[in-house]
Amino acid sequence: MDQEHTHMARSREVPASGYNGFLMLAVTLALTVVSGWGIPNGIWAAEAGGGAMMILASILGMVLALFAWAGFYMLQPNQGVVITLFGEYRGTDRTEGLRWVWPWMGKKKVNVRAHNVHSERIKINDKRGNPVDIACNVVWRVRDTAQAVFDVDDYKEFVNIQIEAGLRTVGARHPYDDFEENETTLRGHPEVVNSELQTEFNERLSVAGVVVDEASLTHLAYASEIAGAMLRRQQAEAVIAARAKLVAGAVSMVQMALEKLSADGIVELDDERRAAMVSNLMVVLCGEREVNPVVNAGSLY
C-alpha cells in the first residue's frame, strides 16, 4: 500500500462565507412583523369573503422568519465557528459580532484563545533510571480549527494526554543531576529542557491544529523513596568535586612557590627536601583544620 494512503489526510482551515448578522436581523424582524400583522388581518378579510391568499402568505412568511432565526450566532474576540453542510466542512468564520448562515448549516464554536494547563505531578525514570517527580506548565492555543474539530476526537483531552506523554519523553532523555560527565541535566539546564519540552509538545499536537507558545518545568524532585539516599549522594559528589578543585589549586600554588624560590635564589633544595616541602605545603593548603606552625631555630639542614 502506498505510504501516502496509510496516513490520515489532515484537514486545513479555510475562511467561511458567513453574513452580517445585523442586516439579516433587520430582514428577519421585518418579515416577522409583517407576517404577524398579515395573519389576523387575513382572518378578518376572510370573514368578509376574501383574504385567503393573505393568510397563506403570512403563514409562509412566519415559517420563513422562524426558520431564519436559527441561523444567527454570536462571535466574541478570539473565537471561531466551524461551519459544515451535511457533514462537509465549509470553512471557519472568525469575524467578531453578530453573524448569520443558512439554518441548515451546522455550527460549532471553537475557542482560539490561549489556554494555560498545569500538569499533575507524575513519576518518571530519568536517564540514569532514578525515579523523579516532575510537573510542567503549558500555554497552548488552537491555530487550525478544522484540525482541532475533525482530526482528533476531543482536542482538549488530546492536549492533556500528549502533555503527559511529552513530559515523560523529555524527562527520560536527561539525568536529574550530574557532577561528572557535564551532561545536560533536568535540574542544571532548565532553559534547554524547557525548549525541548516546547518542541516535543508542538510535534505531538500539530495533528490537532494546536500550537504551544510556552512550556516550563514547575516541579522537579527525586521520588520520596530515594530522596534521602540521593541527597546524600549529591552531598558526597559535591564534596568530591570541591576537593578536586582544591587539590588542583593547591598543586598549582605549590608549583608556583617552588619556581619562585628557585628563580629568586632564596634557597636551594635537593630532591628530598623539595619533596618534604611539597608535602608540607599540600597539607597546609588542603587540610580542613588550621595549621599550627613550628618555628625551627636551627639550620634547615
Secondary structure as the mmCIF struct_conf table of DSSP 4:
data_model
#
loop_
_struct_conf.conf_type_id
_struct_conf.id
_struct_conf.beg_label_comp_id
_struct_conf.beg_label_asym_id
_struct_conf.beg_label_seq_id
_struct_conf.end_label_comp_id
_struct_conf.end_label_asym_id
_struct_conf.end_label_seq_id
HELX_RH_AL_P HELX_RH_AL_P1 GLN A 3 THR A 6
BEND BEND1 HIS A 7 HIS A 7
HELX_LH_PP_P HELX_LH_PP_P1 MET A 8 SER A 11
STRN STRN1 PRO A 15 PRO A 15
STRN STRN2 TYR A 19 ASN A 20
HELX_RH_AL_P HELX_RH_AL_P2 GLY A 21 GLU A 47
TURN_TY1_P TURN_TY1_P1 ALA A 48 GLY A 49
HELX_RH_AL_P HELX_RH_AL_P3 ALA A 52 TRP A 69
TURN_TY1_P TURN_TY1_P2 ALA A 70 GLY A 71
STRN STRN3 PHE A 72 LEU A 75
TURN_TY1_P TURN_TY1_P3 PRO A 77 ASN A 78
STRN STRN4 GLN A 79 LEU A 85
TURN_TY1_P TURN_TY1_P4 PHE A 86 GLY A 87
STRN STRN5 GLU A 88 ASP A 93
STRN STRN6 GLY A 97 TRP A 100
TURN_TY1_P TURN_TY1_P5 PRO A 103 TRP A 104
BEND BEND2 MET A 105 MET A 105
STRN STRN7 GLY A 106 ASN A 111
BEND BEND3 ARG A 113 ARG A 113
STRN STRN8 HIS A 115 HIS A 118
HELX_LH_PP_P HELX_LH_PP_P2 SER A 119 ARG A 121
STRN STRN9 ILE A 122 ASN A 125
TURN_TY1_P TURN_TY1_P6 LYS A 127 ARG A 128
BEND BEND4 GLY A 129 GLY A 129
STRN STRN10 PRO A 131 VAL A 142
BEND BEND5 ARG A 143 ARG A 143
HELX_RH_AL_P HELX_RH_AL_P4 THR A 145 PHE A 150
TURN_TY1_P TURN_TY1_P7 ASP A 151 ASP A 151
BEND BEND6 VAL A 152 ASP A 153
HELX_RH_AL_P HELX_RH_AL_P5 TYR A 155 GLY A 171
TURN_TY1_P TURN_TY1_P8 ALA A 172 ARG A 173
BEND BEND7 HIS A 174 HIS A 174
BEND BEND8 TYR A 176 TYR A 176
BEND BEND9 PHE A 179 GLU A 181
TURN_TY1_P TURN_TY1_P9 LEU A 186 GLY A 188
HELX_RH_AL_P HELX_RH_AL_P6 PRO A 190 LEU A 205
HELX_RH_3T_P HELX_RH_3T_P1 SER A 206 ALA A 208
TURN_TY1_P TURN_TY1_P10 GLY A 209 GLY A 209
STRN STRN11 VAL A 210 TYR A 222
TURN_TY1_P TURN_TY1_P11 SER A 224 ILE A 226
HELX_RH_AL_P HELX_RH_AL_P7 ALA A 227 ASP A 264
TURN_TY1_P TURN_TY1_P12 GLY A 265 GLY A 265
BEND BEND10 ILE A 266 ILE A 266
HELX_RH_AL_P HELX_RH_AL_P8 ASP A 271 CYS A 286
BEND BEND11 GLU A 288 ARG A 289
HELX_LH_PP_P HELX_LH_PP_P3 GLU A 290 VAL A 291
BEND BEND12 GLY A 298 GLY A 298
#
